[in-house]
Each structure stands twice: as structure tokens, then as C-alpha cells.
Amino acid sequence: MKIQNCAENKLGVNLKIMIKYKEYFGPNKDAFFVREKVFINECGVSRESEYDEYDRDSYQIVIYVDDMPVATGRMFLDNGVDHIGRICVLKEFRGKGLAEIVVGLLLKKAQEDDTEKCYLTGRTYVLQLYRNFGFKETGEPFIHDDMEQYSMYVSKKDIIYPKRFTEFIKGICG
């Protein structure tokens, strides 16, 4: 378990809480808790679509605020390519930089793999988050689970880590 303990963080908000993250391999109840609230309950994605065969072999990050799981994301290797996805944050914790932490932590882990690129699909309203890390759209938008999305990729040599993320990793707080 990795812990980031801050009285006040540098995520652009006055958030006086303890933030910690845990790394998991395979299915995880805390990750599923966040995904169910966001994707199934809020966005209307079916359980069959949300939980898939990739969960079994995924590396997962869960962010906790005061020991409550509030954000998650996963990464899996498929046909020699890293895929990042299922990035979500509980509604009451959005806009605080937690999705940025999840993406950054997943990309840090991806750099340990012997692959050239990372891929993801992102909804239109979060494209800038991914662009901030160096992701580029690969084509036209498409509809998946009734939501417009783009396929995106970043070459590992071109990954950019935004300042807020690097400060979090270094433990620069308050």
C-alpha cells in the first residue's frame, strides 16, 4: 500500500483529507464499488458490459479518502499492448484531480512493461485529461454503451506527467 498523507494537497483545491492509494492485481471489491456507483448506477452501463474478462488479469489502482474508496482505474495487457480504462471518480469527489492521479499511476506502472504504447478509450468530456499526459485520438468518435468515445494512444517515450501529478508523487504537500 502506498500512502500520501497531506493536511492540504496541491491538487488545486483545499481538500483537508488523507489520500492514499492501493495497488491490486485482479478483481477488487473496492474498485468494483466505485465502478458500480459511477458506471452502472450513474451512467446506466449494464453489469454485463462493465465487468469483463479483463478484470481477472488487471492491475488496478484505488484511491481512498479517509479510508473510503473514491476513485479507480485499471490496466491490462492484451496482445502485447497496455490498455488503460475504467477510470472513474465518485461524483462528490470530482474536480479535485483524483482522475489525474489514477491515470498517472497507471502510466507509471505501464512504463515497467515491455510495450511501446498505451491505449484507452475516453469519453468526449475527459479528452483533455488524457491529452495532458500526451494521449492522441486515433480517429473519429464512436458510440459504446450509448456514450460517445474516442480511441486514444500514447507512445511510452512521449508520456507527459502534469505538474500536479508529479507533486503528488513526490509527496509535496501543503
FIKOLZA-1660 file (N, C-alpha, C; in steps of 0.1 Angstrom, whole numbers, plus 5000, padded with zeros to 4 digits):
% residues 174
   i   px   py   pz ch aa at
   1 5008 4988 5000  A  M  N
   1 5000 5000 5000  A  M CA
   1 5009 5012 5000  A  M  C
   2 5006 5022 4992  A  K  N
   2 5013 5035 4991  A  K CA
   2 5004 5045 4998  A  K  C
   3 5010 5053 5006  A  I  N
   3 5001 5063 5013  A  I CA
   3 5007 5077 5010  A  I  C
   4 4998 5086 5007  A  Q  N
   4 5001 5100 5006  A  Q CA
   4 4993 5107 5017  A  Q  C
   5 5000 5113 5027  A  N  N
   5 4993 5119 5038  A  N CA
   5 4995 5134 5037  A  N  C
   6 4984 5141 5035  A  C  N
   6 4985 5156 5033  A  C CA
   6 4975 5163 5042  A  C  C
   7 4979 5173 5049  A  A  N
   7 4969 5182 5056  A  A CA
   7 4962 5190 5045  A  A  C
   8 4969 5195 5035  A  E  N
   8 4963 5202 5024  A  E CA
   8 4971 5198 5012  A  E  C
   9 4965 5194 5001  A  N  N
   9 4972 5189 4990  A  N CA
   9 4974 5200 4979  A  N  C
  10 4982 5197 4969  A  K  N
  10 4985 5206 4958  A  K CA
  10 4976 5202 4945  A  K  C
  11 4964 5197 4947  A  L  N
  11 4956 5193 4936  A  L CA
  11 4947 5204 4931  A  L  C
  12 4950 5216 4936  A  G  N
  12 4942 5228 4931  A  G CA
  12 4929 5230 4939  A  G  C
  13 4928 5224 4950  A  V  N
  13 4916 5226 4959  A  V CA
  13 4921 5225 4973  A  V  C
  14 4913 5231 4982  A  N  N
  14 4916 5230 4996  A  N CA
  14 4908 5218 5001  A  N  C
  15 4915 5207 5002  A  L  N
  15 4909 5194 5005  A  L CA
  15 4917 5188 5017  A  L  C
  16 4912 5190 5029  A  K  N
  16 4919 5186 5041  A  K CA
  16 4915 5172 5044  A  K  C
  17 4922 5163 5038  A  I  N
  17 4919 5148 5039  A  I CA
  17 4932 5141 5037  A  I  C
  18 4931 5128 5041  A  M  N
  18 4942 5119 5038  A  M CA
  18 4939 5112 5025  A  M  C
  19 4948 5112 5016  A  I  N
  19 4947 5105 5003  A  I CA
  19 4957 5094 5003  A  I  C
  20 4952 5082 5000  A  K  N
  20 4961 5071 4999  A  K CA
  20 4957 5063 4987  A  K  C
  21 4966 5055 4981  A  Y  N
  21 4962 5046 4971  A  Y CA
  21 4968 5032 4973  A  Y  C
  22 4960 5022 4968  A  K  N
  22 4965 5009 4969  A  K CA
  22 4965 5003 4955  A  K  C
  23 4975 4994 4953  A  E  N
  23 4976 4987 4940  A  E CA
  23 4972 4972 4942  A  E  C
  24 4964 4968 4933  A  Y  N
  24 4959 4954 4933  A  Y CA
  24 4961 4947 4920  A  Y  C
  25 4961 4934 4920  A  F  N
  25 4962 4927 4907  A  F CA
  25 4949 4917 4908  A  F  C
  26 4941 4919 4898  A  G  N
  26 4929 4911 4897  A  G CA
  26 4917 4918 4903  A  G  C
  27 4906 4911 4903  A  P  N
  27 4893 4917 4908  A  P CA
  27 4895 4923 4922  A  P  C
  28 4888 4934 4925  A  N  N
  28 4889 4940 4938  A  N CA
  28 4876 4947 4941  A  N  C
  29 4871 4944 4953  A  K  N
  29 4858 4949 4958  A  K CA
  29 4857 4964 4959  A  K  C
  30 4868 4970 4962  A  D  N
  30 4867 4985 4963  A  D CA
  30 4867 4991 4950  A  D  C
  31 4874 4986 4940  A  A  N
  31 4874 4991 4926  A  A CA
  31 4860 4989 4921  A  A  C
  32 4854 4977 4923  A  F  N
  32 4841 4974 4918  A  F CA
  32 4830 4983 4925  A  F  C
  33 4832 4987 4938  A  F  N
  33 4823 4996 4945  A  F CA
  33 4822 5009 4937  A  F  C
  34 4834 5015 4934  A  V  N
  34 4834 5028 4927  A  V CA
  34 4828 5026 4913  A  V  C
  35 4833 5016 4906  A  R  N
  35 4828 5014 4892  A  R CA
  35 4813 5012 4892  A  R  C
  36 4807 5005 4901  A  E  N
  36 4793 5003 4902  A  E CA
  36 4785 5016 4904  A  E  C
  37 4790 5024 4913  A  K  N
  37 4783 5037 4916  A  K CA
  37 4784 5046 4904  A  K  C
  38 4795 5046 4897  A  V  N
  38 4797 5056 4886  A  V CA
  38 4791 5050 4873  A  V  C
  39 4796 5039 4868  A  F  N
  39 4793 5034 4855  A  F CA
  39 4779 5027 4855  A  F  C
  40 4775 5019 4865  A  I  N
  40 4763 5012 4864  A  I CA
  40 4751 5021 4869  A  I  C
  41 4753 5027 4881  A  N  N
  41 4742 5034 4887  A  N CA
  41 4740 5048 4881  A  N  C
  42 4751 5055 4878  A  E  N
  42 4751 5069 4873  A  E CA
  42 4749 5069 4858  A  E  C
  43 4757 5061 4851  A  C  N
  43 4758 5062 4836  A  C CA
  43 4748 5052 4829  A  C  C
  44 4743 5042 4837  A  G  N
  44 4734 5033 4831  A  G CA
  44 4740 5021 4823  A  G  C
  45 4753 5019 4825  A  V  N
  45 4760 5008 4818  A  V CA
  45 4755 4995 4825  A  V  C
  46 4753 4985 4817  A  S  N
  46 4749 4972 4822  A  S CA
  46 4760 4965 4829  A  S  C
  47 4757 4957 4839  A  R  N
  47 4767 4949 4846  A  R CA
  47 4775 4940 4837  A  R  C
  48 4768 4934 4827  A  E  N
  48 4775 4925 4818  A  E CA
  48 4785 4933 4810  A  E  C
  49 4783 4945 4806  A  S  N
  49 4792 4953 4799  A  S CA
  49 4804 4958 4808  A  S  C
  50 4800 4962 4820  A  E  N
  50 4810 4968 4829  A  E CA
  50 4820 4957 4834  A  E  C
  51 4816 4946 4838  A  Y  N
  51 4825 4936 4844  A  Y CA
  51 4829 4926 4833  A  Y  C
  52 4841 4925 4829  A  D  N
  52 4845 4917 4818  A  D CA
  52 4857 4908 4821  A  D  C
  53 4861 4900 4811  A  E  N
  53 4872 4891 4813  A  E CA
  53 4885 4897 4816  A  E  C
  54 4887 4910 4814  A  Y  N
  54 4899 4917 4816  A  Y CA
  54 4901 4920 4831  A  Y  C
  55 4890 4920 4839  A  D  N
  55 4892 4923 4853  A  D CA
  55 4900 4912 4860  A  D  C
  56 4900 4900 4856  A  R  N
  56 4907 4889 4862  A  R CA
  56 4923 4892 4862  A  R  C
  57 4927 4898 4851  A  D  N
  57 4942 4900 4849  A  D CA
  57 4946 4914 4849  A  D  C
  58 4938 4923 4855  A  S  N
  58 4941 4937 4855  A  S CA
  58 4949 4941 4867  A  S  C
  59 4958 4951 4865  A  Y  N
  59 4964 4959 4876  A  Y CA
  59 4954 4970 4879  A  Y  C
  60 4951 4972 4891  A  Q  N
  60 4941 4982 4895  A  Q CA
  60 4947 4991 4906  A  Q  C
  61 4943 5004 4904  A  I  N
  61 4946 5014 4914  A  I CA
  61 4933 5018 4920  A  I  C
  62 4932 5020 4933  A  V  N
  62 4921 5025 4940  A  V CA
  62 4926 5036 4949  A  V  C
  63 4919 5048 4948  A  I  N
  63 4923 5059 4957  A  I CA
  63 4912 5060 4968  A  I  C
  64 4918 5062 4980  A  Y  N
  64 4909 5063 4992  A  Y CA
  64 4910 5077 4998  A  Y  C
  65 4899 5082 5002  A  V  N
  65 4898 5094 5010  A  V CA
  65 4893 5090 5024  A  V  C
  66 4900 5092 5034  A  D  N
  66 4896 5089 5047  A  D CA
  66 4891 5074 5048  A  D  C
  67 4899 5065 5041  A  D  N
  67 4896 5051 5041  A  D CA
  67 4884 5047 5032  A  D  C
  68 4878 5056 5025  A  M  N
  68 4867 5053 5016  A  M CA
  68 4871 5052 5002  A  M  C
  69 4869 5042 4994  A  P  N
  69 4873 5041 4980  A  P CA
  69 4865 5052 4972  A  P  C
  70 4872 5061 4965  A  V  N
  70 4865 5072 4958  A  V CA
  70 4869 5072 4943  A  V  C
  71 4880 5066 4939  A  A  N
  71 4884 5066 4925  A  A CA
  71 4891 5054 4922  A  A  C
  72 4891 5050 4909  A  T  N
  72 4898 5038 4905  A  T CA
  72 4901 5038 4890  A  T  C
  73 4909 5029 4886  A  G  N
  73 4912 5027 4872  A  G CA
  73 4920 5014 4871  A  G  C
  74 4920 5008 4859  A  R  N
  74 4927 4996 4857  A  R CA
  74 4936 4996 4844  A  R  C
  75 4945 4986 4843  A  M  N
  75 4953 4985 4832  A  M CA
  75 4955 4970 4830  A  M  C
  76 4954 4966 4817  A  F  N
  76 4957 4952 4814  A  F CA
  76 4965 4951 4801  A  F  C
  77 4972 4940 4799  A  L  N
  77 4980 4937 4787  A  L CA
  77 4972 4928 4778  A  L  C
  78 4970 4932 4766  A  D  N
  78 4963 4923 4756  A  D CA
  78 4970 4924 4743  A  D  C
  79 4974 4912 4738  A  N  N
  79 4982 4911 4726  A  N CA
  79 4994 4920 4725  A  N  C
  80 5001 4921 4737  A  G  N
  80 5013 4929 4737  A  G CA
  80 5011 4944 4738  A  G  C
  81 4999 4948 4742  A  V  N
  81 4996 4962 4743  A  V CA
  81 4990 4965 4756  A  V  C
  82 4994 4976 4763  A  D  N
  82 4988 4980 4775  A  D CA
  82 4975 4988 4772  A  D  C
  83 4965 4985 4779  A  H  N
  83 4952 4992 4778  A  H CA
  83 4948 4997 4792  A  H  C
  84 4945 5010 4792  A  I  N
  84 4941 5017 4804  A  I CA
  84 4926 5019 4803  A  I  C
  85 4919 5018 4814  A  G  N
  85 4904 5020 4814  A  G CA
  85 4898 5020 4827  A  G  C
  86 4884 5021 4826  A  R  N
  86 4876 5020 4838  A  R CA
  86 4880 5031 4848  A  R  C
  87 4884 5042 4843  A  I  N
  87 4888 5053 4852  A  I CA
  87 4876 5061 4856  A  I  C
  88 4874 5062 4869  A  C  N
  88 4862 5069 4874  A  C CA
  88 4864 5074 4888  A  C  C
  89 4856 5084 4891  A  V  N
  89 4857 5091 4904  A  V CA
  89 4843 5093 4909  A  V  C
  90 4840 5090 4922  A  L  N
  90 4827 5092 4927  A  L CA
  90 4823 5107 4926  A  L  C
  91 4810 5110 4923  A  K  N
  91 4805 5123 4919  A  K CA
  91 4810 5134 4929  A  K  C
  92 4809 5131 4942  A  E  N
  92 4812 5141 4952  A  E CA
  92 4827 5144 4953  A  E  C
  93 4835 5137 4946  A  F  N
  93 4850 5139 4947  A  F CA
  93 4856 5143 4933  A  F  C
  94 4847 5146 4924  A  R  N
  94 4852 5150 4911  A  R CA
  94 4857 5165 4911  A  R  C
  95 4866 5168 4902  A  G  N
  95 4871 5181 4901  A  G CA
  95 4882 5184 4911  A  G  C
  96 4888 5174 4917  A  K  N
  96 4898 5175 4927  A  K CA
  96 4911 5169 4923  A  K  C
  97 4912 5165 4910  A  G  N
  97 4925 5159 4905  A  G CA
  97 4927 5145 4907  A  G  C
  98 4917 5138 4912  A  L  N
  98 4919 5123 4916  A  L CA
  98 4920 5115 4903  A  L  C
  99 4912 5118 4893  A  A  N
  99 4914 5111 4880  A  A CA
  99 4928 5112 4874  A  A  C
 100 4933 5124 4876  A  E  N
 100 4947 5127 4871  A  E CA
 100 4957 5118 4879  A  E  C
 101 4955 5116 4891  A  I  N
 101 4964 5107 4899  A  I CA
 101 4962 5093 4894  A  I  C
 102 4950 5088 4892  A  V  N
 102 4948 5074 4887  A  V CA
 102 4955 5072 4874  A  V  C
 103 4953 5081 4865  A  V  N
 103 4959 5080 4851  A  V CA
 103 4974 5080 4853  A  V  C
 104 4979 5089 4860  A  G  N
 104 4994 5090 4862  A  G CA
 104 5000 5077 4868  A  G  C
 105 4993 5072 4878  A  L  N
 105 4998 5060 4885  A  L CA
 105 4997 5048 4875  A  L  C
 106 4987 5047 4867  A  L  N
 106 4986 5036 4858  A  L CA
 106 4997 5037 4847  A  L  C
 107 5000 5049 4843  A  L  N
 107 5010 5051 4833  A  L CA
 107 5024 5048 4838  A  L  C
 108 5026 5052 4851  A  K  N
 108 5039 5048 4858  A  K CA
 108 5041 5033 4857  A  K  C
 109 5030 5026 4861  A  K  N
 109 5031 5011 4861  A  K CA
 109 5033 5006 4847  A  K  C
 110 5026 5012 4837  A  A  N
 110 5028 5008 4823  A  A CA
 110 5042 5009 4818  A  A  C
 111 5049 5019 4823  A  Q  N
 111 5063 5021 4818  A  Q CA
 111 5072 5009 4823  A  Q  C
 112 5067 5001 4832  A  E  N
 112 5075 4989 4836  A  E CA
 112 5074 4978 4826  A  E  C
 113 5063 4978 4818  A  D  N
 113 5061 4967 4808  A  D CA
 113 5069 4969 4796  A  D  C
 114 5072 4959 4789  A  D  N
 114 5080 4959 4777  A  D CA
 114 5071 4961 4765  A  D  C
 115 5063 4972 4765  A  T  N
 115 5055 4975 4754  A  T CA
 115 5058 4990 4749  A  T  C
 116 5054 4993 4737  A  E  N
 116 5057 5006 4731  A  E CA
 116 5046 5017 4735  A  E  C
 117 5034 5013 4735  A  K  N
 117 5023 5023 4736  A  K CA
 117 5013 5018 4747  A  K  C
 118 5005 5028 4751  A  C  N
 118 4993 5026 4759  A  C CA
 118 4981 5031 4752  A  C  C
 119 4970 5023 4753  A  Y  N
 119 4958 5027 4746  A  Y CA
 119 4947 5028 4756  A  Y  C
 120 4937 5037 4753  A  L  N
 120 4925 5038 4761  A  L CA
 120 4913 5043 4752  A  L  C
 121 4901 5042 4757  A  T  N
 121 4890 5049 4751  A  T CA
 121 4885 5059 4761  A  T  C
 122 4882 5071 4757  A  G  N
 122 4878 5082 4766  A  G CA
 122 4866 5089 4761  A  G  C
 123 4857 5092 4770  A  R  N
 123 4845 5100 4766  A  R CA
 123 4849 5114 4763  A  R  C
 124 4841 5121 4755  A  T  N
 124 4845 5134 4749  A  T CA
 124 4848 5144 4760  A  T  C
 125 4841 5144 4771  A  Y  N
 125 4843 5154 4781  A  Y CA
 125 4856 5152 4790  A  Y  C
 126 4863 5141 4788  A  V  N
 126 4875 5139 4796  A  V CA
 126 4887 5138 4787  A  V  C
 127 4886 5141 4774  A  L  N
 127 4897 5140 4765  A  L CA
 127 4909 5149 4769  A  L  C
 128 4906 5161 4774  A  Q  N
 128 4917 5169 4778  A  Q CA
 128 4926 5163 4789  A  Q  C
 129 4920 5156 4798  A  L  N
 129 4927 5149 4809  A  L CA
 129 4937 5140 4803  A  L  C
 130 4933 5132 4793  A  Y  N
 130 4943 5123 4786  A  Y CA
 130 4953 5130 4778  A  Y  C
 131 4949 5141 4771  A  R  N
 131 4958 5149 4763  A  R CA
 131 4969 5154 4771  A  R  C
 132 4966 5158 4784  A  N  N
 132 4976 5163 4793  A  N CA
 132 4987 5154 4796  A  N  C
 133 4985 5141 4794  A  F  N
 133 4995 5130 4795  A  F CA
 133 5002 5127 4782  A  F  C
 134 4997 5133 4771  A  G  N
 134 5003 5130 4758  A  G CA
 134 4995 5121 4749  A  G  C
 135 4983 5117 4754  A  F  N
 135 4975 5108 4745  A  F CA
 135 4970 5116 4733  A  F  C
 136 4968 5109 4722  A  K  N
 136 4963 5115 4710  A  K CA
 136 4951 5106 4705  A  K  C
 137 4941 5112 4699  A  E  N
 137 4930 5105 4693  A  E CA
 137 4935 5098 4681  A  E  C
 138 4929 5086 4679  A  T  N
 138 4933 5078 4667  A  T CA
 138 4923 5078 4656  A  T  C
 139 4912 5085 4657  A  G  N
 139 4903 5086 4646  A  G CA
 139 4890 5093 4651  A  G  C
 140 4879 5089 4644  A  E  N
 140 4866 5095 4647  A  E CA
 140 4860 5089 4660  A  E  C
 141 4851 5097 4666  A  P  N
 141 4844 5092 4677  A  P CA
 141 4835 5080 4674  A  P  C
 142 4832 5072 4684  A  F  N
 142 4823 5060 4682  A  F CA
 142 4814 5060 4694  A  F  C
 143 4803 5052 4693  A  I  N
 143 4794 5051 4704  A  I CA
 143 4796 5037 4711  A  I  C
 144 4798 5037 4724  A  H  N
 144 4799 5025 4731  A  H CA
 144 4791 5027 4744  A  H  C
 145 4782 5017 4747  A  D  N
 145 4773 5018 4759  A  D CA
 145 4765 5032 4759  A  D  C
 146 4761 5036 4747  A  D  N
 146 4753 5048 4745  A  D CA
 146 4761 5061 4748  A  D  C
 147 4774 5060 4748  A  M  N
 147 4783 5072 4751  A  M CA
 147 4793 5074 4740  A  M  C
 148 4794 5086 4736  A  E  N
 148 4804 5090 4725  A  E CA
 148 4818 5089 4731  A  E  C
 149 4827 5081 4724  A  Q  N
 149 4841 5079 4729  A  Q CA
 149 4851 5080 4718  A  Q  C
 150 4863 5082 4722  A  Y  N
 150 4874 5082 4712  A  Y CA
 150 4885 5072 4716  A  Y  C
 151 4891 5065 4707  A  S  N
 151 4902 5057 4710  A  S CA
 151 4914 5066 4710  A  S  C
 152 4923 5064 4720  A  M  N
 152 4935 5072 4721  A  M CA
 152 4947 5064 4724  A  M  C
 153 4959 5069 4721  A  Y  N
 153 4971 5062 4725  A  Y CA
 153 4982 5072 4728  A  Y  C
 154 4992 5067 4735  A  V  N
 154 5004 5075 4738  A  V CA
 154 5016 5065 4737  A  V  C
 155 5026 5069 4730  A  S  N
 155 5039 5062 4730  A  S CA
 155 5045 5064 4743  A  S  C
 156 5051 5054 4749  A  K  N
 156 5056 5055 4763  A  K CA
 156 5067 5065 4763  A  K  C
 157 5075 5067 4753  A  K  N
 157 5086 5077 4753  A  K CA
 157 5080 5091 4752  A  K  C
 158 5067 5093 4749  A  D  N
 158 5061 5106 4748  A  D CA
 158 5052 5109 4760  A  D  C
 159 5051 5101 4770  A  I  N
 159 5043 5103 4781  A  I CA
 159 5047 5116 4788  A  I  C
 160 5037 5125 4791  A  I  N
 160 5040 5137 4799  A  I CA
 160 5033 5136 4812  A  I  C
 161 5040 5139 4823  A  Y  N
 161 5034 5139 4836  A  Y CA
 161 5031 5153 4840  A  Y  C
 162 5018 5157 4842  A  P  N
 162 5015 5171 4846  A  P CA
 162 5021 5174 4860  A  P  C
 163 5023 5186 4862  A  K  N
 163 5029 5191 4874  A  K CA
 163 5022 5186 4887  A  K  C
 164 5008 5187 4887  A  R  N
 164 5001 5183 4899  A  R CA
 164 5003 5169 4902  A  R  C
 165 5004 5160 4892  A  F  N
 165 5007 5146 4894  A  F CA
 165 5021 5144 4899  A  F  C
 166 5031 5150 4894  A  T  N
 166 5045 5149 4898  A  T CA
 166 5046 5154 4913  A  T  C
 167 5039 5164 4916  A  E  N
 167 5040 5169 4930  A  E CA
 167 5033 5159 4940  A  E  C
 168 5023 5153 4935  A  F  N
 168 5016 5143 4944  A  F CA
 168 5026 5131 4946  A  F  C
 169 5032 5126 4935  A  I  N
 169 5042 5115 4936  A  I CA
 169 5053 5118 4945  A  I  C
 170 5058 5130 4944  A  K  N
 170 5070 5134 4952  A  K CA
 170 5066 5136 4967  A  K  C
 171 5053 5137 4969  A  G  N
 171 5048 5139 4983  A  G CA
 171 5049 5154 4987  A  G  C
 172 5050 5163 4978  A  I  N
 172 5050 5177 4981  A  I CA
 172 5036 5181 4985  A  I  C
 173 5034 5185 4998  A  C  N
 173 5021 5188 5002  A  C CA
 173 5021 5201 5010  A  C  C
 174 5009 5207 5010  A  G  N
 174 5006 5219 5019  A  G CA
 174 5015 5230 5017  A  G  C
% end
